[in-house]
Amino acid sequence: MRYNFDLNEADSDPPRSLTPKRDVDWLPLKTHPVFTPAAAASTSTSSVDDYGVSVSPPLRNLLVSDGASRLYFWDSTKLCLHRISIRLGEPEPTSVLASSPSKVLQPDVQLDFVVQKISINQNGSALALVGSGGLCIMYLYGHSSTRDNNTVICRTVRIGPQIYCGGHDVIRTLQVSWHPYSNFHLGVLSSDSVFRLFNLSTDIVQPEQEYYLQPVEPGQSKNATSICPVDFSFGEDHLWDKFSVFVLFSDGSVYILCPVVPFRSVYKCESILEIYNDAQSFGQKSPNPTAMNSSLAISWLEETFPNLVQATDGGDAYVIVAQPCALFDASLALQGPLRRACNNGDEGDISIKGAECEGRAVSLLYNLISKDSVLVTAWSGGQLQIDALADEIQPVWNLGSPPRVRVDPNDNILGLAMICEVVTRKLTNVKLDQPLDHTVWSGLPPPLLRLAIVDLALPKKMEKDSLITMFADKLMDQRIYALHNGGIDSIILHFLPFTSQSRGQNQTMRTPSVHPVLNTCQGDTSSPFPLCGFASLSDSLGYSWILGVTISHECIVLEMKTWNLLVPVQVSNFQYEGKSATAATGEKNESERPEIISKDLLGGPKVVLLPQPSSTMRSVTADSIEGRSMLHQYFKLFHENYVEYAHAVYYELKQHEPKLKRLIEDQQTRLKEAQQKLIKVEGKQQLLDERIECAIKLHNVLENRIHRLKNLPGAHKKPLSKAEREFKSTLDHFTDVELDALHTSIDTLTARLRRFTNSSKNNNLVNQQQKMYRRNTYIQGSQISQLKSSLEKLSLLNAENTKKVKLVESRIQSKERNRS
């Protein structure tokens, strides 16, 4: 089943519409008509469970940004989606404006489940509507409604209807996320411990890839909570991380699936060549006898990326497309659980859960910060466990466990399914100072380096079973937002082991700083007032905002001050968000930049309190001895403070003159290089303009061809209904199978009839002649008597007719005579 949609379709009203467009007003986002308390008059802040106890509503996120200039908000009361265009930094650098009225996107089907989360793909063409009872995809480019010109009817399809059904079914969706390297692939983790990857461009009913997770740890008995998955996260652009899926189970254990690649997804050729050369250098060509897993990785890379060999020979390809691939004698291994790393001589604790963590694991976040891959695990007790991968991820397969592959008539792979089991190995402590040959391509999961455990200090009424959702700041990678029923918290990481080491910074491990951004719970004893929407915005000038929507549809806009990324200099601590926030240092060059003026001199001269003159000294003149003594004392204080301070500033500036000169020359050199690059860009501008003009002409030609194709008779054929398809399949079955059988039976019966006719022809001929002779003799005797009587009657009639004729002739002759 194939569903195609036009990603470049315009979202404006059709040209044939004669209705004039409405005037657009630009209002502050917090005063937009969509975000008003009246819009959520029927929304309640609490619910009642099966035992009649009032409970807080589940954590929802019904607000999402496409990363450009649009916000999407799902109205749970009207069951529609609002699309709001926004402007950042206009008219003031810190303001956020929104267009009014908003565009209303209406699904073309009725949803039978409650939407708890919305998620948009990278190019902004499709949006996932996620609920515990179902999963739907809403394509954001539809046709205008006939009743309301501001409403767009969008096609909405259900994903996996045979798997994720509504009601009280057993299988529920736990986490849904778009793949970062494809606009058509959607990853779904369900309660049946299966991770599925759907390709929306080919089939929405059957998943493209299925991975049945079997987290059976050897040597230990497992309870129900240790084998229940709760969350997953895709990796990002770092070596094998881009092919990895991190799965979190309710006991806090983290497992890795690698490699998982969507069919026909696009990757940078440079990054694929990097891991390919790494597998050949440190794996296949390595003298280490334990590096046996690299040969499978190289085979998998060459089959998944057929053009990889050409790229290694000096090809100029920028991107490379992943082809469907499956190793027919091996399935992916479930790597884990990830263990903590220990120092040399320290046996340490290799347990996963920290002593400060309480409850169960509820969510997982993977965040790539420069050279470090950070995993953040949220616990229901309100703690965040922050770890960094101490080694690189490697692909691991289980040999002798072939996957199940689904192919088309041409033997092309359409989908695959496999059982992912844990590799049986002896669990040992992983130490940080082990030689490189003992860890590279050994097939062991990477260890974890514990960075910190952060306690959010949630109210006592929520700390027993809190649901926490985490987001990474797009502008500032070191900042993580935690959304919970009590509000929003900001966590800033100040220590990253591999990033600090690559920059030549010998920093000690610093604990992250936690700052409450928004508090929705008034005290420890009050009921929580959770948010139903959260999004972060940022512009190219370094400004950042936090958006929150309350359960009463009130919008909260908070400006988040951050580092000035345009000037990579050392930044001191500063205040933001109305609260104290400690900021780490910014980017530096390879050599530490010296201070131009010391901090003591920047503070200015010391303030010296002058002695208070007595009342008798006020009438003293300057020429007197007392006046001269007072003036000498004032001049001495001025010389000690201000003149010496000026000499110190002059001397320090004189000392820094060569360094400043060198710095200015460096800046001038960089300025000249930038000017040369600008000249090259200007030279290529004409070529780019010509290419754009050719592309526009080609686009117009293709549009004309599409219009002509739409006018063809076959383009308007309606698809067959379900009953027509069933009848057609019955006819095809009759034509292909039953009709051939009938023809064969008829030919057989005809041949048997011919043989029977030829054999009995001679015997029956004599009998038939005798019977015909006897029958003819009997018929002749009876017919003679009948003929005789008939002849007699005919002779009498003939005589009477002759008399009548003669009488008529005589009368005619008599009349003729009388006339003459």
C-alpha positions in Angstrom: 0.0 0.0 0.0 1.6 3.3 -1.1 0.7 6.7 0.1 2.4 9.6 -1.7 2.1 13.3 -0.8 3.5 16.5 -2.2 6.0 18.0 0.1 6.2 21.2 -1.9 2.5 21.9 -2.1 1.6 25.4 -1.3 -0.3 25.9 1.9 -2.3 29.0 0.7 -5.8 29.0 -0.5 -6.5 27.7 -4.0 -6.2 30.2 -6.9 -9.8 29.5 -7.9 -11.2 30.8 -4.6 -12.9 34.2 -5.1 -13.0 34.9 -1.4 -10.7 37.8 -0.5 -7.9 37.0 1.9 -8.3 38.2 5.5 -6.0 40.9 6.8 -3.3 39.5 9.1 -2.6 41.2 12.4 0.7 40.7 14.3 0.1 40.4 18.0 2.3 39.5 20.9 2.2 35.7 21.2 1.0 35.7 24.8 -2.1 37.7 23.8 -3.0 35.6 20.7 -6.7 34.6 20.5 -5.9 30.9 20.5 -4.2 31.2 23.9 -7.2 32.5 25.9 -8.8 30.9 29.0 -12.2 30.9 27.2 -10.8 28.5 24.6 -10.4 25.8 27.3 -13.5 26.4 29.4 -14.4 22.7 29.2 -11.0 21.4 30.1 -10.6 20.1 33.6 -7.5 20.1 35.7 -8.0 16.8 37.4 -9.5 13.4 36.7 -10.8 10.4 38.7 -9.3 7.0 38.5 -11.1 3.6 38.7 -11.3 3.8 42.5 -12.9 7.3 42.6 -9.7 9.1 43.7 -8.9 12.4 42.1 -5.5 12.3 40.3 -3.6 14.9 38.4 -3.8 14.8 34.6 -1.1 13.0 32.6 1.9 14.9 31.3 1.1 16.2 27.8 2.9 18.3 25.2 0.5 19.7 22.6 2.8 22.5 21.3 5.6 22.1 18.7 7.7 24.3 16.6 8.9 23.5 13.1 12.3 25.2 13.8 11.6 28.0 11.4 8.7 30.4 11.7 5.6 28.3 12.6 4.0 27.0 15.8 1.5 24.1 15.9 -0.9 23.8 18.8 -3.4 20.9 19.2 -6.8 22.1 20.6 -8.1 19.2 22.6 -11.5 20.8 23.0 -12.2 21.5 19.3 -10.1 18.6 18.1 -8.2 20.7 15.5 -4.6 21.9 14.9 -3.7 25.6 15.0 -0.9 26.8 12.7 0.5 30.1 13.9 3.2 32.1 12.0 5.6 33.9 14.3 8.3 36.6 14.0 11.3 36.6 16.3 13.0 39.8 17.3 10.5 42.2 15.8 10.2 45.1 16.5 12.3 44.6 19.6 15.2 42.0 19.7 13.4 40.2 22.6 9.8 40.3 21.3 7.8 37.4 19.7 4.9 38.3 17.4 2.3 35.9 16.1 -0.1 36.3 13.1 -3.8 36.5 13.8 -6.1 34.8 12.8 -4.3 31.4 12.9 -4.8 28.7 10.2 -7.0 25.9 11.4 -6.0 22.4 10.2 -8.8 19.9 10.6 -8.3 16.1 10.3 -10.5 14.5 7.6 -11.3 11.6 10.0 -12.7 11.4 13.5 -10.1 10.5 16.1 -11.1 7.8 18.6 -8.4 8.5 21.1 -7.1 11.4 23.2 -4.0 13.1 21.8 -1.3 13.5 24.4 1.7 14.5 22.3 2.3 16.0 18.9 5.6 15.7 16.9 6.6 17.2 13.6 9.1 15.9 11.1 12.1 17.9 9.9 10.7 19.4 6.7 7.4 20.3 8.4 5.2 18.2 6.0 3.7 15.7 8.5 2.7 15.7 12.2 2.3 12.7 14.5 -0.8 12.7 16.8 0.2 10.3 19.6 -2.1 8.9 22.3 -2.1 5.8 24.4 -4.9 4.3 22.3 -3.7 5.1 18.8 -1.3 6.8 16.5 -2.1 9.0 13.5 -0.2 11.0 10.9 -1.6 14.3 9.8 -0.3 15.7 6.5 -0.1 19.4 6.9 -0.8 20.3 3.3 -4.5 19.8 2.5 -7.4 21.5 0.7 -9.5 24.5 2.0 -12.8 23.9 3.6 -16.0 24.9 1.7 -17.6 26.3 4.8 -14.7 28.2 6.3 -11.9 29.8 4.1 -9.5 29.8 7.1 -9.8 26.0 7.7 -7.7 23.5 5.9 -8.9 19.8 5.7 -5.8 17.6 6.1 -5.5 14.0 5.2 -5.0 11.9 8.4 -4.1 8.2 8.4 -3.7 5.7 11.2 -0.4 4.0 11.7 -0.4 0.3 12.4 -4.2 -0.1 12.9 -3.9 -3.8 13.4 -1.2 -3.3 16.1 -2.0 -0.1 18.0 -5.8 -0.2 18.5 -7.9 2.0 20.7 -9.8 1.1 23.8 -8.3 -1.1 26.5 -6.1 -3.3 24.3 -2.9 -4.7 25.6 -0.4 -3.1 23.2 0.1 0.6 23.9 2.5 3.2 22.4 5.2 4.2 24.9 7.3 6.6 22.8 7.0 7.9 19.2 9.8 9.8 17.5 10.8 10.8 13.9 14.1 9.5 12.7 16.6 12.4 12.4 17.8 11.2 9.0 14.5 10.7 7.2 11.3 12.6 6.8 9.2 9.5 6.2 10.4 7.1 9.0 8.7 7.0 12.4 10.0 5.0 15.3 7.5 3.5 17.7 8.2 1.7 21.0 5.2 -0.3 22.3 4.4 -2.1 25.5 4.9 -5.5 23.9 8.7 -4.8 24.0 8.9 -4.3 20.3 10.6 -1.4 18.5 9.1 -0.8 15.1 10.2 1.6 12.3 7.4 2.6 9.9 8.1 4.0 6.4 5.2 6.3 5.7 6.1 6.7 2.0 5.5 3.0 1.2 3.3 1.3 3.9 1.5 2.6 6.9 0.0 -0.7 8.0 3.0 -3.0 8.2 6.3 -1.7 9.7 9.4 -1.6 7.6 11.6 -3.0 10.5 10.7 -4.8 13.7 13.0 -5.6 16.6 11.7 -7.9 19.3 13.7 -6.9 22.5 14.8 -9.7 24.8 16.7 -8.1 27.7 17.6 -11.3 29.5 20.6 -10.7 31.7 22.6 -13.9 32.4 23.0 -15.1 36.0 20.3 -13.0 37.5 16.5 -13.4 37.9 14.4 -10.8 36.2 11.3 -9.2 37.6 8.5 -7.6 35.6 9.9 -4.1 35.8 13.3 -5.0 34.4 11.9 -6.3 31.1 9.4 -3.4 30.5 10.6 -0.7 28.1 9.6 2.9 28.8 11.4 5.1 26.4 13.9 5.3 23.5 16.1 7.9 21.8 17.8 8.0 18.4 21.5 8.8 18.2 23.0 11.8 16.4 25.8 12.6 13.9 28.8 10.9 15.6 30.4 7.8 14.2 28.2 4.8 14.9 25.9 6.8 17.1 23.9 7.9 14.0 22.9 4.2 13.5 22.1 3.6 17.1 18.8 3.4 19.1 19.0 3.7 22.9 16.3 1.9 24.8 15.5 2.5 28.4 13.8 0.0 30.7 11.9 0.7 33.8 14.7 -0.4 36.1 17.0 2.2 34.6 19.0 -0.1 32.4 20.0 1.2 29.0 20.5 -1.0 25.9 21.7 -0.2 22.4 20.6 -1.4 19.0 23.2 -0.8 16.4 23.0 -0.6 13.4 19.4 0.5 12.7 19.1 2.3 9.3 15.9 3.4 7.6 15.7 2.2 4.0 16.7 4.9 1.6 17.7 7.4 4.2 20.3 10.0 3.4 23.7 10.5 5.2 26.8 12.5 4.7 29.4 10.6 2.6 32.2 12.0 4.8 30.8 10.6 8.0 30.2 7.1 6.4 33.8 7.0 5.1 35.1 7.9 8.6 33.5 4.8 10.2 34.4 2.7 7.2 38.1 3.6 7.4 38.0 3.1 11.2 36.6 -0.4 10.8 39.4 -1.3 8.4 42.2 0.4 10.3 41.4 -0.7 13.9 39.4 -3.8 13.1 40.2 -5.8 10.0 43.9 -4.8 9.8 44.4 -4.8 13.5 46.6 -7.5 15.1 44.1 -7.8 18.0 42.6 -11.3 17.9 39.4 -10.1 19.6 38.6 -7.6 16.8 36.4 -10.1 15.0 33.2 -8.0 14.7 34.7 -5.5 12.2 34.4 -7.9 9.2 30.6 -8.0 9.6 30.5 -4.2 10.0 32.5 -3.7 6.8 30.3 -6.2 4.9 27.2 -4.4 6.2 28.5 -1.0 5.2 29.4 -2.1 1.7 25.9 -3.7 1.2 24.0 -0.9 2.7 25.9 1.8 0.9 26.9 0.3 -2.6 28.5 3.6 -3.7 30.9 3.6 -0.7 33.7 1.8 -2.6 33.5 4.5 -5.3 33.6 7.2 -2.7 36.8 5.7 -1.2 38.5 5.9 -4.7 38.1 9.7 -4.8 34.4 10.3 -5.7 32.9 13.7 -5.2 29.6 12.6 -3.8 28.4 14.7 -0.8 25.6 12.5 0.4 25.0 8.8 0.1 21.7 6.8 0.3 21.2 3.7 2.4 19.8 0.7 0.5 17.7 -2.1 2.1 20.1 -4.6 3.6 19.8 -7.6 5.9 22.4 -10.2 7.0 20.6 -13.5 6.4 22.6 -15.4 9.0 22.7 -12.9 11.9 20.4 -10.6 13.9 21.2 -7.5 15.8 22.4 -8.0 19.4 20.8 -6.0 22.3 23.9 -4.4 23.7 23.8 -3.9 27.4 22.9 -3.1 30.0 25.5 -0.3 30.0 27.7 -0.4 33.0 29.6 2.3 34.9 33.3 2.6 34.3 35.9 2.4 37.1 39.3 3.8 37.7 42.5 1.6 37.9 42.5 -0.4 41.1 39.0 0.6 42.0 36.5 -2.2 41.9 33.8 0.4 42.2 30.1 -0.1 41.8 29.0 -1.2 38.4 25.3 -0.9 39.1 23.2 1.2 36.9 20.9 3.0 39.3 22.5 5.6 41.6 21.9 5.5 45.3 20.2 8.9 45.2 17.6 7.8 42.5 14.2 6.8 43.7 11.2 5.1 42.0 11.4 3.9 38.4 12.9 5.2 35.2 10.4 7.3 33.2 12.3 8.9 30.3 15.6 9.0 28.4 17.4 11.8 26.5 20.4 11.4 24.2 22.3 14.6 23.6 25.5 15.1 21.5 27.6 17.9 22.9 30.7 18.4 20.8 32.8 15.3 21.4 30.6 13.8 24.2 27.6 11.6 23.9 25.5 12.3 27.0 22.6 10.1 28.3 20.2 11.6 30.8 17.8 9.3 32.6 14.8 10.7 34.5 13.4 8.9 37.5 9.9 9.1 39.0 11.4 10.4 42.3 12.5 13.6 40.6 16.1 12.8 40.0 18.1 13.1 36.7 21.0 10.7 36.2 23.6 12.2 33.8 26.1 9.8 32.2 28.6 10.1 29.3 29.7 7.3 27.0 33.3 6.5 27.9 33.9 4.7 24.6 32.6 4.5 21.1 29.6 2.4 20.1 30.3 -0.6 17.8 27.8 -2.7 15.9 27.2 -6.2 17.3 25.3 -9.1 15.7 24.2 -12.5 17.0 25.4 -15.2 14.5 23.1 -18.1 13.8 19.9 -16.1 14.4 18.6 -15.3 10.9 16.0 -12.5 10.6 12.7 -12.7 8.9 12.7 -10.9 5.6 9.8 -9.7 3.5 10.5 -9.3 -0.2 8.6 -8.3 -3.4 8.3 -10.5 -6.6 11.6 -9.1 -7.7 13.4 -10.2 -4.5 13.8 -6.7 -3.3 13.7 -6.3 0.5 10.5 -4.6 1.7 10.8 -5.2 5.4 12.6 -7.3 8.1 12.0 -8.5 11.6 14.4 -10.0 14.1 14.7 -11.1 17.7 17.4 -9.0 19.5 18.9 -10.9 22.4 21.7 -10.0 24.9 25.1 -11.5 24.1 26.1 -13.9 26.8 29.3 -12.7 28.3 30.9 -12.6 31.7 30.2 -9.2 33.3 33.4 -7.5 34.5 34.3 -4.0 35.6 35.2 -1.7 32.8 38.2 0.4 33.6 39.1 3.7 32.0 42.9 3.1 31.8 42.7 -0.1 29.7 44.8 -0.3 26.5 43.2 0.7 23.3 43.6 -2.8 21.8 41.5 -4.3 24.6 38.4 -2.2 23.9 38.4 -1.4 20.1 36.1 -3.7 18.1 35.8 -6.2 21.0 32.0 -6.4 20.8 31.5 -5.0 24.3 29.0 -2.3 25.0 30.5 1.1 25.8 30.8 1.9 29.5 29.2 4.9 31.2 31.0 7.7 33.0 28.9 9.1 35.7 28.8 12.9 35.5 26.2 13.9 38.1 22.9 13.0 39.7 20.6 16.1 39.9 17.7 16.3 42.2 14.9 18.6 41.0 13.4 18.8 44.5 9.9 18.3 43.3 7.0 18.9 45.7 6.2 16.1 48.1 2.8 15.6 46.5 4.5 14.6 43.2 7.8 13.1 44.0 6.5 9.5 44.4 5.4 9.0 40.8 6.4 12.0 38.6 6.5 11.9 34.8 9.4 14.0 33.5 10.1 14.8 29.8 13.4 16.2 28.8 14.4 18.5 25.8 17.8 19.7 24.7 18.3 23.4 23.9 18.9 23.8 20.2 21.0 26.9 20.7 23.0 25.9 23.8 23.8 22.2 23.8 24.9 22.2 27.4 21.4 23.2 28.6 18.7 20.7 29.1 15.0 21.5 30.0 13.0 19.2 32.2 9.2 19.4 31.9 7.2 17.9 34.8 3.9 18.5 36.5 5.4 21.2 38.7 6.8 23.3 35.9 10.0 23.6 33.9 13.6 23.4 35.2 16.9 24.3 33.4 20.0 22.2 33.8 23.4 23.4 32.5 26.3 21.0 32.3 29.7 22.6 33.2 31.9 19.6 32.7 32.2 17.4 29.6 35.2 15.0 29.7 36.1 14.6 26.1 35.1 18.1 25.0 37.3 19.7 27.7 40.2 17.4 26.8 40.0 18.2 23.1 40.2 21.9 23.9 43.2 21.5 26.1 41.3 22.5 29.2 42.2 20.8 32.5 39.0 21.4 34.3 37.9 19.7 37.5 34.5 18.0 37.5 31.9 20.6 38.3 28.3 19.7 39.2 25.6 21.0 36.9 23.6 24.0 37.9 19.8 23.7 38.2 17.5 26.7 37.8 13.7 26.7 38.0 12.4 28.5 35.0 8.7 28.2 35.6 6.9 26.9 38.7 3.3 25.9 38.4 2.9 24.4 41.9 2.3 26.9 44.8 4.0 25.2 47.7 4.6 21.6 48.7 1.0 20.9 49.7 -0.9 22.4 46.8 -2.1 20.4 43.8 0.0 20.6 40.7 -1.1 22.7 37.8 0.8 21.1 34.9 1.5 22.5 31.5 0.0 21.0 28.3 2.5 22.5 25.9 6.2 23.3 25.8 8.6 24.6 23.0 11.9 26.4 22.8 12.6 29.0 20.1 15.9 30.6 19.0 17.0 33.0 16.3 20.3 33.5 14.5 21.3 36.4 16.7 21.6 34.2 19.8 18.3 35.0 21.5 16.3 32.2 23.0 12.8 31.9 24.3 10.7 29.3 26.3 7.1 28.9 25.5 4.6 27.2 27.9 0.9 26.6 27.5 -1.1 26.0 30.7 -4.0 23.7 30.9 -6.3 26.7 30.7 -4.7 27.7 27.3 -2.7 30.6 28.7 0.6 31.2 26.9 3.7 32.0 28.8 6.7 33.5 26.9 10.1 33.6 28.8 13.3 35.1 27.4 16.3 32.9 28.1 19.6 34.7 28.0 22.5 32.7 26.8 26.2 33.0 25.8 27.1 35.3 22.9 28.0 32.7 20.4 29.2 35.3 17.8 32.2 36.3 19.9 34.1 33.3 21.1 35.8 34.8 24.2 35.8 33.9 27.8 32.6 34.8 29.5 32.3 35.5 33.2 29.3 34.5 35.4 26.2 36.5 34.9 22.5 36.7 36.0 19.6 35.5 33.8 15.9 34.5 34.2 15.7 36.6 37.3 17.7 33.9 39.1 21.4 33.3 39.6 23.0 31.3 36.9 26.6 30.2 36.6 27.8 30.1 33.0 30.8 28.1 31.9 33.5 29.5 29.6 32.9 30.0 26.0 35.0 28.8 23.1 38.7 29.5 23.1 41.6 29.3 20.7 44.3 26.7 21.0 46.3 29.0 23.2 44.7 30.7 26.2 43.9 34.4 25.5 45.7 36.7 28.0 43.8 39.3 29.9 44.4 42.8 28.5 43.9 44.5 31.9 43.8 42.8 35.3 40.6 42.7 37.2 42.0 44.9 40.0 42.7 47.7 37.5 39.3 47.3 35.8 37.7 47.9 39.2 39.1 51.4 39.3 41.1 53.2 42.0 40.3 52.4 45.6 37.8 54.8 47.2 39.4 56.5 50.2 37.3 58.3 52.7 38.6 61.9 53.3 38.9 63.1 56.9 36.0 65.2 58.0 37.2 68.8 58.7 36.2 70.4 62.0 34.0 73.5 62.1 37.0 75.7 62.9 38.9 74.6 59.9 36.2 75.7 57.4 37.2 79.4 57.9 40.9 78.7 57.3 42.3 80.3 54.1 44.6 78.5 51.7 47.5 80.8 52.4 47.6 80.0 56.1 49.7 77.3 57.6 46.6 75.2 58.5 45.2 75.5 55.0 48.5 74.5 53.4 48.7 71.4 55.7 45.2 70.4 54.7 45.9 70.8 51.0 49.1 68.8 51.3 47.2 66.0 53.0 44.5 66.0 50.2 47.2 66.1 47.5 49.0 63.1 49.1 45.8 61.0 49.2 45.1 61.9 45.5 48.7 60.9 44.5 48.6 57.7 46.4 45.3 56.6 44.8 44.7 58.2 41.4 48.2 59.0 40.1 49.7 55.6 41.1 46.6 53.9 39.6 47.2 55.8 36.3 50.9 54.8 36.3 49.9 51.2 36.9 47.4 51.3 34.0 50.0 52.9 31.7 52.7 50.3 32.7 50.3 47.3 32.1 49.1 48.6 28.8 52.8 49.2 27.7 53.6 45.6 28.7 50.6 44.3 26.6 51.4 46.4 23.5 53.2 43.6 21.6 50.5 41.1 22.3 47.8 43.6 21.2 49.8 44.3 18.1 50.0 40.6 17.4 46.3 40.2 18.0 45.4 43.1 15.7 47.6 41.6 12.9 45.8 38.3 13.4 42.4 40.0 13.1 43.6 41.9 10.0 44.8 38.6 8.4 41.4 37.0 9.1 39.7 40.1 7.7 41.6 39.8 4.5 40.8 36.1 4.2 37.1 36.9 4.8 37.3 39.6 2.1 38.8 37.1 -0.4 36.1 34.6 0.4 33.5 37.3 -0.2 35.1 38.1 -3.6 35.0 34.4 -4.6 31.3 34.2 -3.5 30.5 37.3 -5.6 32.3 35.6 -8.6 30.1 32.5 -8.2 26.9 34.6 -7.7 26.3 34.9 -11.5 26.7 31.1 -12.0 24.3 30.5 -9.1 21.8 32.9 -10.6 22.0 31.1 -13.9 21.5 27.7 -12.3 18.5 29.1 -10.3 17.0 30.5 -13.5 17.4 27.1 -15.2 15.9 25.4 -12.3 12.9 27.7 -12.3 12.4 27.1 -16.1 12.6 23.3 -15.5 10.1 23.7 -12.6 7.7 25.5 -14.9 8.0 22.9 -17.6 7.3 20.1 -15.0 4.3 22.0 -13.7 2.9 22.2 -17.2 3.5 18.5 -17.8 1.7 17.8 -14.5 -1.3 19.9 -15.5 -1.5 18.1 -18.9 -1.2 14.7 -17.2 -4.1 15.6 -14.8 -6.3 16.3 -17.8 -5.8 12.8 -19.2 -8.9 10.5 -18.9 -7.1 8.0 -16.8 -6.0 10.5 -14.2 -9.6 10.9 -12.8 -10.4 7.3 -12.3 -11.8 6.5 -8.9 -10.2 3.7 -6.9 -12.2 0.6 -6.5 -14.2 0.1 -3.3 -13.7 -2.7 -0.9 -16.5 -4.8 -2.4 -15.3 -4.2 -5.9 -11.8 -5.2 -4.9 -13.1 -8.4 -3.4 -15.1 -9.2 -6.5 -12.1 -8.5 -8.7 -10.0 -10.8 -6.6 -12.7 -13.5 -6.9 -12.7 -13.1 -10.7 -8.9 -13.2 -10.9 -8.9 -16.4 -8.8 -11.6 -17.9 -11.1 -9.7 -16.9 -14.2 -6.3 -18.1 -13.1 -7.2 -21.3 -11.3 -10.8 -22.5 -11.8 -11.2 -21.7 -15.5 -8.1 -23.6 -16.4 -9.4 -26.6 -14.4 -12.7 -26.4 -16.3 -10.9 -26.3 -19.7 -8.9 -29.4 -18.8 -12.0 -31.3 -17.7 -13.9 -30.4 -20.9 -11.0 -31.5 -23.1 -10.8 -34.8 -21.2 -14.5 -35.5 -21.5 -14.4 -34.7 -25.2 -11.6 -37.1 -25.9 -13.4 -39.9 -23.9 -16.6 -39.2 -25.9 -14.8 -39.5 -29.2 -13.2 -42.8 -28.2 -16.6 -44.1 -27.2 -18.3 -43.0 -30.4 -15.7 -44.6 -32.7 -15.8 -47.9 -30.9 -19.6 -48.4 -30.9 -20.3 -46.9 -34.3 -20.1 -50.2 -36.3 -22.2 -52.2 -33.8 -25.0 -49.8 -33.6 -25.3 -49.2 -37.4 -27.0 -52.5 -38.2 -29.4 -52.4 -35.3 -30.4 -48.9 -36.2 -31.2 -49.9 -39.9 -33.4 -52.9 -38.8 -35.4 -50.7 -36.4 -35.9 -48.1 -39.1 -37.2 -50.7 -41.6 -39.7 -52.2 -39.2 -40.9 -48.9 -38.3 -41.3 -47.7 -41.9 -43.3 -50.9 -42.8 -45.8 -50.3 -40.0 -46.2 -46.7 -41.0 -46.9 -47.4 -44.7 -50.0 -49.7 -44.0 -51.8 -47.2 -41.9 -51.0 -44.3 -44.2 -52.5 -46.0 -47.3 -56.0 -46.3 -45.9 -55.9 -42.6 -44.8 -54.8 -41.5 -48.2 -57.6 -43.3 -49.9 -60.3 -41.7 -47.9 -58.6 -38.3 -48.4 -58.6 -38.8 -52.2 -62.3 -39.5 -52.2 -63.1 -36.3 -50.4 -60.9 -34.3 -52.6 -62.6 -35.7 -55.8 -66.0 -34.7 -54.4 -64.8 -31.2 -53.7 -63.2 -30.9 -57.1 -66.5 -31.8 -58.8 -68.4 -29.2 -56.9 -65.8 -26.5 -57.6 -66.0 -27.3 -61.3 -69.7 -26.8 -61.3 -69.4 -23.4 -59.6 -66.8 -22.2 -62.0 -68.9 -23.1 -65.0 -71.9 -21.2 -63.5 -69.8 -18.1 -62.9 -68.5 -18.1 -66.5 -72.0 -18.4 -68.0 -73.2 -15.4 -66.0 -70.3 -13.3 -67.1 -70.9 -14.1 -70.7 -74.6 -13.1 -70.4 -73.8 -9.7 -68.9 -71.3 -8.9 -71.7 -74.0 -9.7 -74.3 -76.5 -7.4 -72.7 -74.0 -4.5 -72.7 -73.2 -4.9 -76.4 
